[in-house]
Amino acid sequence: MDIHCWIVENDKIIDFNFPEYEMIKCMRGLTGDNIYEPASIEEQKKWFRLMHKKSSAFNQIDPIMYKFYKNPQYGCCFVNALAYKKNSKNKCKIVIGKMGWRKKNSNDIFWEYG
């Protein structure tokens, strides 16, 4: 599976900037802030159903979800987003799609996830 998940809350993207991202950018010659592109609604629904099945056990265990909410983990974007949504006091939604960065000296985008 090659997707990325993030939260949209009050029209603002909520995602976690892990140190591994800087290493990826350095190794691949990338620069700038994260760039996001949501998948189509149909694709998001398909991925959400699949990912929710795989992580449904987490959703039943509040202490685990709270730990992901307080301390998101690299490589666990769906569970991080699910934990944020479950524990946020604000209305928010999970978005599934691509995330990447611009190539240095170019406008081309390299999609690391998605």
DSSP file (Angstrom, degrees, kcal/mol; ACC not computed):
  #  RESIDUE AA STRUCTURE BP1 BP2  ACC     N-H-->O    O-->H-N    N-H-->O    O-->H-N    TCO  KAPPA ALPHA  PHI   PSI    X-CA   Y-CA   Z-CA
    1    1 A M              0   0    0      0, 0.0     2,-0.4     0, 0.0   113,-0.0   0.000 360.0 360.0 360.0 132.0    0.0    0.0    0.0
    2    2 A D        +     0   0    0    112,-0.1     2,-0.3   111,-0.1   111,-0.1  -0.756 360.0 115.8-129.1  85.3    1.3    3.4   -0.9
    3    3 A I        -     0   0    0     -2,-0.4     2,-0.3   110,-0.1   111,-0.2  -0.873  47.0-141.5-138.1 170.8   -0.9    6.1    0.5
    4    4 A H  E     -A   97   0A   0     93,-1.8    93,-2.7    -2,-0.3     2,-0.4  -0.993  12.2-156.9-135.6 145.9   -0.6    8.9    3.0
    5    5 A C  E     +A   96   0A   0     -2,-0.3     2,-0.3    91,-0.2    91,-0.2  -0.948  17.7 161.5-123.3 142.9   -3.2   10.0    5.5
    6    6 A W  E     -A   95   0A   0     89,-2.3    89,-3.2    -2,-0.4     2,-0.4  -0.907  33.0-108.7-147.3 175.3   -3.7   13.4    7.2
    7    7 A I  E     -AB  94  14A   0      7,-2.4     7,-3.3    -2,-0.3     2,-0.5  -0.858  14.3-155.8-109.7 142.8   -6.3   15.4    9.1
    8    8 A V  E     +AB  93  13A   0     85,-2.4    85,-2.0    -2,-0.4     2,-0.4  -0.989  21.5 170.2-115.8 123.0   -8.1   18.5    7.9
    9    9 A E  E >  S-AB  92  12A   0      3,-2.7     3,-1.5    -2,-0.5    83,-0.2  -0.989  70.3 -11.6-135.3 121.8   -9.4   20.6   10.8
   10   10 A N  T 3  S-     0   0    0     81,-0.6    -1,-0.1    -2,-0.4     3,-0.1   0.901 128.2 -57.2  53.4  43.7  -10.9   24.1   10.3
   11   11 A D  T 3  S+     0   0    0      1,-0.2     2,-0.4    -3,-0.0    -1,-0.3   0.652 116.2 116.9  63.1  17.9   -9.5   24.0    6.6
   12   12 A K  E <   -B    9   0A   0     -3,-1.5    -3,-2.7     2,-0.0     2,-0.4  -0.948  67.6-122.5-118.7 136.7   -6.0   23.4    7.9
   13   13 A I  E     -B    8   0A   0     -2,-0.4     2,-0.6    -5,-0.2    -5,-0.2  -0.635  22.0-162.8 -77.9 128.3   -3.9   20.3    7.3
   14   14 A I  E     +B    7   0A   0     -7,-3.3    -7,-2.4    -2,-0.4     2,-0.3  -0.962  28.9 142.7-111.3 114.7   -2.8   18.5   10.4
   15   15 A D        -     0   0    0     -2,-0.6     2,-0.5    -9,-0.2    -9,-0.1  -0.931  47.4-110.9-145.5 166.3    0.1   16.2    9.8
   16   16 A F        -     0   0    0     -2,-0.3     2,-1.1    57,-0.1    -2,-0.0  -0.881  16.5-144.5-110.9 131.6    3.2   15.2   11.7
   17   17 A N        -     0   0    0     -2,-0.5    57,-0.0    57,-0.0     5,-0.0  -0.763  23.6-167.4 -98.8  93.4    6.7   16.2   10.5
   18   18 A F    >>  -     0   0    0     -2,-1.1     3,-1.6     1,-0.1     4,-0.6  -0.479  31.1-120.0 -81.0 149.5    8.9   13.3   11.5
   19   19 A P  H >> S+     0   0    0      0, 0.0     4,-1.3     0, 0.0     3,-0.7   0.807 110.7  69.2 -57.4 -29.8   12.7   13.5   11.4
   20   20 A E  H 3> S+     0   0    0      1,-0.2     4,-2.4     2,-0.2     5,-0.2   0.807  89.0  64.2 -59.6 -29.1   12.8   10.7    8.8
   21   21 A Y  H <> S+     0   0    0     -3,-1.6     4,-2.6     1,-0.2    -1,-0.2   0.896  99.3  51.4 -62.7 -39.5   11.2   13.1    6.3
   22   22 A E  H <X S+     0   0    0     -3,-0.7     4,-2.2    -4,-0.6    -1,-0.2   0.886 109.7  50.1 -65.1 -37.6   14.3   15.4    6.4
   23   23 A M  H  X S+     0   0    0     -4,-1.3     4,-2.7     2,-0.2    -2,-0.2   0.924 111.0  49.0 -65.0 -44.3   16.5   12.3    5.7
   24   24 A I  H  X S+     0   0    0     -4,-2.4     4,-2.1     1,-0.2    -2,-0.2   0.927 111.6  49.3 -60.5 -45.9   14.3   11.3    2.7
   25   25 A K  H  X>S+     0   0    0     -4,-2.6     5,-3.0     1,-0.2     4,-0.7   0.908 112.9  47.1 -60.9 -42.7   14.4   14.9    1.3
   26   26 A C  H ><5S+     0   0    0     -4,-2.2     3,-0.7     1,-0.2    -2,-0.2   0.932 113.4  47.1 -64.5 -47.0   18.2   15.0    1.6
   27   27 A M  H 3<5S+     0   0    0     -4,-2.7    -1,-0.2     1,-0.2    -2,-0.2   0.824 118.8  40.3 -66.0 -32.5   18.7   11.6    0.0
   28   28 A R  H 3<5S-     0   0    0     -4,-2.1    -1,-0.2    -5,-0.2    -2,-0.2   0.385 111.4-112.7-101.2   2.7   16.3   12.3   -2.9
   29   29 A G  T <<5 +     0   0    0     -3,-0.7    75,-2.5    -4,-0.7     2,-0.2   0.931  65.4 148.2  68.3  46.0   17.3   15.9   -3.6
   30   30 A L  E   < -C  103   0A   0     -5,-3.0     2,-0.3    73,-0.2    73,-0.2  -0.715  23.8-173.0-113.1 162.4   14.0   17.4   -2.5
   31   31 A T  E     +C  102   0A   0     71,-2.9    71,-1.2    -2,-0.2     2,-0.0  -0.960  32.4  30.0-149.6 163.4   13.1   20.7   -0.8
   32   32 A G  E    S-     0   0A   0     -2,-0.3     3,-0.1    69,-0.1     2,-0.1  -0.202  85.0 -30.0  88.4-172.9   10.4   22.7    0.7
   33   33 A D  E    S-     0   0A   0      1,-0.2    69,-0.3    68,-0.0    -2,-0.1  -0.309  76.6 -78.7 -78.6 163.3    7.2   22.0    2.7
   34   34 A N  E     -     0   0A   0     67,-0.1     2,-0.4    -2,-0.1    67,-0.2  -0.346  43.0-150.2 -60.5 141.5    5.1   18.9    2.4
   35   35 A I  E     -C  100   0A   0     65,-2.7    65,-2.0    -3,-0.1     2,-0.4  -0.962  12.1-160.6-117.2 135.3    2.8   19.0   -0.6
   36   36 A Y  E     -C   99   0A   0     -2,-0.4    63,-0.2    63,-0.2    75,-0.0  -0.906  15.7-179.1-121.3 143.6   -0.6   17.1   -0.4
   37   37 A E  E     -C   98   0A   0     61,-1.9    61,-2.8    -2,-0.4    -2,-0.0  -0.899  23.8-138.5-139.7 110.2   -3.0   15.8   -3.1
   38   38 A P  E     -C   97   0A   0      0, 0.0    59,-0.3     0, 0.0     3,-0.1  -0.350  20.1-121.0 -65.4 145.8   -6.2   14.1   -1.9
   39   39 A A        -     0   0    0     57,-2.7    57,-0.1     1,-0.2    58,-0.0  -0.325  45.8 -77.1 -72.8 167.4   -7.3   11.0   -3.8
   40   40 A S     >  -     0   0    0      1,-0.1     4,-2.8    -2,-0.1     5,-0.2  -0.242  45.4-108.2 -60.5 158.7  -10.7   11.0   -5.4
   41   41 A I  H  > S+     0   0    0      1,-0.2     4,-2.4     2,-0.2     5,-0.2   0.896 121.3  51.7 -57.1 -41.7  -13.6   10.5   -3.0
   42   42 A E  H  > S+     0   0    0      2,-0.2     4,-2.2     1,-0.2    -1,-0.2   0.927 111.4  46.4 -62.5 -45.5  -14.2    6.9   -4.4
   43   43 A E  H  > S+     0   0    0      1,-0.2     4,-2.7     2,-0.2     5,-0.2   0.899 111.3  52.2 -63.7 -40.9  -10.5    6.0   -3.9
   44   44 A Q  H  X S+     0   0    0     -4,-2.8     4,-2.9     1,-0.2    -1,-0.2   0.914 109.2  49.7 -62.4 -42.1  -10.5    7.5   -0.4
   45   45 A K  H  X S+     0   0    0     -4,-2.4     4,-2.3    -5,-0.2    -1,-0.2   0.920 111.8  48.9 -62.0 -43.4  -13.6    5.5    0.5
   46   46 A K  H  X S+     0   0    0     -4,-2.2     4,-2.0     1,-0.2    -2,-0.2   0.951 115.5  42.8 -60.9 -50.4  -12.0    2.3   -0.8
   47   47 A W  H  X S+     0   0    0     -4,-2.7     4,-3.3     1,-0.2     5,-0.3   0.890 112.0  54.6 -64.3 -39.9   -8.7    2.9    1.1
   48   48 A F  H  X S+     0   0    0     -4,-2.9     4,-2.9    -5,-0.2     5,-0.2   0.928 108.5  48.3 -62.1 -44.5  -10.6    4.0    4.3
   49   49 A R  H  X S+     0   0    0     -4,-2.3     4,-1.8    -5,-0.2    -1,-0.2   0.938 115.6  45.0 -59.8 -46.5  -12.6    0.7    4.4
   50   50 A L  H  X S+     0   0    0     -4,-2.0     4,-1.8     1,-0.2    -2,-0.2   0.937 117.2  43.3 -63.4 -48.8   -9.4   -1.3    3.8
   51   51 A M  H  X S+     0   0    0     -4,-3.3     4,-1.7     1,-0.2    -2,-0.2   0.873 110.6  55.4 -67.6 -37.2   -7.3    0.6    6.4
   52   52 A H  H  X S+     0   0    0     -4,-2.9     4,-0.6    -5,-0.3    -1,-0.2   0.890 107.0  51.0 -65.0 -37.7  -10.1    0.7    8.9
   53   53 A K  H >< S+     0   0    0     -4,-1.8     3,-0.8    -5,-0.2     4,-0.3   0.932 111.3  48.2 -60.7 -45.6  -10.4   -3.1    8.8
   54   54 A K  H 3< S+     0   0    0     -4,-1.8    -1,-0.2     1,-0.2    -2,-0.2   0.778 122.2  33.7 -68.2 -26.6   -6.7   -3.5    9.4
   55   55 A S  H >X S+     0   0    0     -4,-1.7     4,-1.4     1,-0.1     3,-0.8   0.273  81.9 109.8-112.9  11.0   -6.6   -1.1   12.3
   56   56 A S  H <X S+     0   0    0     -3,-0.8     4,-0.9    -4,-0.6    -1,-0.1   0.818  74.3  60.7 -61.1 -30.6  -10.0   -1.8   13.9
   57   57 A A  H >> S+     0   0    0     -4,-0.3     3,-0.8     1,-0.2     4,-0.5   0.904 102.7  51.8 -62.2 -39.9   -8.4   -3.4   16.9
   58   58 A F  H X4 S+     0   0    0     -3,-0.8     3,-1.4     1,-0.2     7,-0.4   0.897 102.9  59.2 -60.7 -39.6   -6.6   -0.2   17.7
   59   59 A N  H 3< S+     0   0    0     -4,-1.4    -1,-0.2     1,-0.3    -2,-0.2   0.741 102.3  53.8 -64.4 -22.7   -9.9    1.7   17.5
   60   60 A Q  H << S+     0   0    0     -4,-0.9     2,-0.8    -3,-0.8    -1,-0.3   0.597  97.1  70.4 -86.2 -11.9  -11.4   -0.4   20.3
   61   61 A I    XX  -     0   0    0     -3,-1.4     4,-2.1    -4,-0.5     3,-0.7  -0.812  62.3-171.6-113.8  92.5   -8.5    0.2   22.8
   62   62 A D  H 3> S+     0   0    0     -2,-0.8     4,-2.7     1,-0.2     5,-0.2   0.855  82.2  56.2 -54.1 -43.3   -8.7    3.8   24.0
   63   63 A P  H 3> S+     0   0    0      0, 0.0     4,-1.8     0, 0.0    -1,-0.2   0.891 109.8  46.8 -60.2 -36.6   -5.4    3.8   25.8
   64   64 A I  H <> S+     0   0    0     -3,-0.7     4,-2.1     2,-0.2    -2,-0.2   0.932 112.9  48.5 -68.5 -44.7   -3.5    2.8   22.7
   65   65 A M  H  X S+     0   0    0     -4,-2.1     4,-2.0    -7,-0.4    -1,-0.2   0.887 110.1  52.3 -62.9 -37.3   -5.3    5.4   20.5
   66   66 A Y  H  X S+     0   0    0     -4,-2.7     4,-2.5    -5,-0.2    -1,-0.2   0.882 106.5  53.4 -66.2 -37.3   -4.6    8.0   23.1
   67   67 A K  H  X S+     0   0    0     -4,-1.8     4,-2.5    -5,-0.2    -2,-0.2   0.911 110.0  47.3 -62.7 -41.9   -0.9    7.1   23.0
   68   68 A F  H  < S+     0   0    0     -4,-2.1    -2,-0.2     2,-0.2    -1,-0.2   0.865 111.3  52.7 -65.6 -35.2   -0.9    7.5   19.2
   69   69 A Y  H  < S+     0   0    0     -4,-2.0    -2,-0.2    -5,-0.2    -1,-0.2   0.923 117.2  36.6 -64.6 -44.6   -2.7   10.9   19.7
   70   70 A K  H  < S+     0   0    0     -4,-2.5    -2,-0.2     1,-0.2    -1,-0.2   0.785 134.1  23.9 -79.4 -28.6   -0.1   12.1   22.2
   71   71 A N  S  < S-     0   0    0     -4,-2.5    -1,-0.2    -5,-0.2    -2,-0.2  -0.628  80.0-157.9-140.9  76.9    2.9   10.5   20.4
   72   72 A P        -     0   0    0      0, 0.0     2,-0.4     0, 0.0    -3,-0.1  -0.187  15.2-134.7 -57.7 149.4    2.3    9.9   16.7
   73   73 A Q    >   -     0   0    0      3,-0.2     3,-1.5   -55,-0.0     7,-0.2  -0.881  14.6-111.8-113.6 138.2    4.6    7.2   15.1
   74   74 A Y  T 3  S+     0   0    0     -2,-0.4   -57,-0.0     1,-0.2    -1,-0.0  -0.406 104.3  23.0 -61.4 136.8    6.4    7.4   11.8
   75   75 A G  T 3  S+     0   0    0     -2,-0.1    -1,-0.2     1,-0.0     3,-0.1   0.509 103.6  88.3  84.6   5.2    5.0    4.9    9.3
   76   76 A C    <>  +     0   0    0     -3,-1.5     4,-3.0     1,-0.1     5,-0.2  -0.271  41.7 145.6-126.4  45.5    1.6    4.8   11.0
   77   77 A C  H  > S+     0   0    0      1,-0.2     4,-2.5     2,-0.2     5,-0.2   0.851  71.8  49.3 -59.2 -38.6   -0.2    7.7    9.3
   78   78 A F  H  > S+     0   0    0      2,-0.2     4,-2.9     1,-0.2    -1,-0.2   0.945 114.7  43.3 -67.9 -45.7   -3.6    6.1    9.3
   79   79 A V  H  > S+     0   0    0      2,-0.2     4,-2.7     1,-0.2     5,-0.2   0.892 113.8  52.7 -66.7 -38.2   -3.5    5.1   13.0
   80   80 A N  H  X S+     0   0    0     -4,-3.0     4,-2.2     2,-0.2    -2,-0.2   0.940 113.4  43.5 -58.5 -47.0   -2.1    8.6   13.8
   81   81 A A  H  X S+     0   0    0     -4,-2.5     4,-2.8    -5,-0.2    -2,-0.2   0.909 113.6  50.5 -66.4 -42.6   -4.9   10.3   11.9
   82   82 A L  H  X S+     0   0    0     -4,-2.9     4,-2.4     1,-0.2    -1,-0.2   0.907 111.5  48.7 -61.4 -42.7   -7.6    7.9   13.4
   83   83 A A  H  X S+     0   0    0     -4,-2.7     4,-1.9     2,-0.2    -1,-0.2   0.895 111.4  49.9 -64.8 -40.7   -6.2    8.6   16.9
   84   84 A Y  H  X S+     0   0    0     -4,-2.2     4,-1.9    -5,-0.2    -2,-0.2   0.949 112.5  46.7 -62.8 -48.2   -6.2   12.4   16.3
   85   85 A K  H  < S+     0   0    0     -4,-2.8    -2,-0.2     1,-0.2    -1,-0.2   0.907 113.2  49.4 -60.7 -42.5   -9.8   12.3   15.0
   86   86 A K  H  < S+     0   0    0     -4,-2.4    -1,-0.2     1,-0.2    -2,-0.2   0.836 120.9  34.5 -66.3 -33.8  -11.0   10.1   17.9
   87   87 A N  H  < S+     0   0    0     -4,-1.9    -1,-0.2    -5,-0.2    -2,-0.2   0.543  91.7 105.3-103.2  -8.6   -9.3   12.4   20.5
   88   88 A S     <  -     0   0    0     -4,-1.9     4,-0.1    -5,-0.2    -4,-0.0  -0.482  58.0-151.1 -74.7 142.2   -9.8   15.9   19.0
   89   89 A K  S    S+     0   0    0     -2,-0.2     2,-0.2     2,-0.1    -1,-0.1   0.603  77.8  76.4 -83.7 -12.6  -12.4   18.1   20.5
   90   90 A N  S    S-     0   0    0      1,-0.1     2,-0.4   -81,-0.0    -2,-0.1  -0.608  94.5 -99.5 -98.0 157.7  -12.8   19.8   17.1
   91   91 A K        +     0   0    0     -2,-0.2   -81,-0.6     2,-0.0     2,-0.3  -0.631  58.6 153.4 -73.6 127.5  -14.6   18.5   14.1
   92   92 A C  E     -A    9   0A   0     -2,-0.4     2,-0.3   -83,-0.2   -83,-0.2  -0.946  29.7-142.2-149.1 167.4  -12.1   17.1   11.7
   93   93 A K  E     -A    8   0A   0    -85,-2.0   -85,-2.4    -2,-0.3     2,-0.4  -0.974  18.4-119.2-137.0 152.7  -11.8   14.5    8.9
   94   94 A I  E     -A    7   0A   0     -2,-0.3     2,-0.4   -87,-0.2   -87,-0.2  -0.751  28.1-162.4 -87.4 133.1   -9.2   12.0    7.7
   95   95 A V  E     -A    6   0A   0    -89,-3.2   -89,-2.3    -2,-0.4     2,-0.4  -0.951   1.0-158.6-117.8 138.5   -8.0   12.6    4.1
   96   96 A I  E     +A    5   0A   0     -2,-0.4   -57,-2.7   -91,-0.2     2,-0.2  -0.957  42.4  85.0-118.5 133.7   -6.2    9.9    2.1
   97   97 A G  E    S-AC   4  38A   0    -93,-2.7   -93,-1.8    -2,-0.4     2,-0.3  -0.828  70.8 -29.3 178.9-137.8   -4.0   10.7   -0.8
   98   98 A K  E     - C   0  37A   0    -61,-2.8   -61,-1.9    -2,-0.2     2,-0.3  -0.788  37.8-172.2-113.2 152.6   -0.4   11.6   -1.8
   99   99 A M  E     +DC 113  36A   0     14,-2.8    14,-2.4    -2,-0.3    13,-0.7  -0.988  25.4 123.8-142.6 137.3    2.3   13.5    0.1
  100  100 A G  E     -DC 111  35A   0    -65,-2.0   -65,-2.7    -2,-0.3     2,-0.3  -0.871  42.1-107.8-164.2-162.9    5.7   14.6   -1.3
  101  101 A W  E     -D  110   0A   0      9,-1.8     9,-3.1    -2,-0.3     2,-0.2  -0.921  34.7 -92.1-141.6 163.8    8.1   17.5   -1.9
  102  102 A R  E     -DC 109  31A   0    -71,-1.2   -71,-2.9   -69,-0.3     2,-0.2  -0.509  41.1-114.0 -76.5 146.7    9.4   19.5   -4.8
  103  103 A K  E >   - C   0  30A   0      5,-2.6     3,-1.3   -73,-0.2   -73,-0.2  -0.584  42.9 -95.6 -75.3 143.8   12.6   18.4   -6.5
  104  104 A K  T 3  S+     0   0    0    -75,-2.5    -1,-0.1     1,-0.3     4,-0.1  -0.340 108.4   9.4 -60.2 140.9   15.5   20.9   -6.0
  105  105 A N  T 3  S+     0   0    0      1,-0.2     2,-0.3    -3,-0.1    -1,-0.3   0.787 121.7  79.4  59.9  31.6   15.8   23.4   -8.9
  106  106 A S  S <  S-     0   0    0     -3,-1.3    -1,-0.2     2,-0.1    -4,-0.0  -0.986  74.5-135.2-158.4 158.0   12.5   22.2  -10.4
  107  107 A N  S    S+     0   0    0     -2,-0.3    -3,-0.1    -5,-0.1     2,-0.1   0.421  71.0 118.1 -94.1  -1.0    8.8   22.5  -10.0
  108  108 A D        -     0   0    0     -5,-0.1    -5,-2.6    -4,-0.1     2,-0.5  -0.368  59.7-137.0 -67.4 144.7    8.4   18.7  -10.4
  109  109 A I  E     -D  102   0A   0     -7,-0.2     2,-0.6    -2,-0.1    -7,-0.2  -0.878   5.6-152.2-105.1 133.6    6.9   17.0   -7.3
  110  110 A F  E     -D  101   0A   0     -9,-3.1    -9,-1.8    -2,-0.5     2,-1.0  -0.931  13.1-148.0-102.3 117.8    8.3   13.7   -6.0
  111  111 A W  E     +D  100   0A   0     -2,-0.6   -11,-0.3   -11,-0.2     3,-0.1  -0.758  20.5 176.2 -89.3 103.7    5.5   11.8   -4.3
  112  112 A E  E    S+     0   0A   0     -2,-1.0     2,-0.5   -13,-0.7   -12,-0.2   0.853  75.9  32.1 -73.2 -35.2    7.1    9.8   -1.5
  113  113 A Y  E      D   99   0A   0    -14,-2.4   -14,-2.8    -3,-0.1    -1,-0.2  -0.987 360.0 360.0-127.1 124.8    3.7    8.5   -0.3
  114  114 A G              0   0    0     -2,-0.5    -1,-0.1  -111,-0.2  -111,-0.1   0.421 360.0 360.0 106.0 360.0    0.8    7.8   -2.7
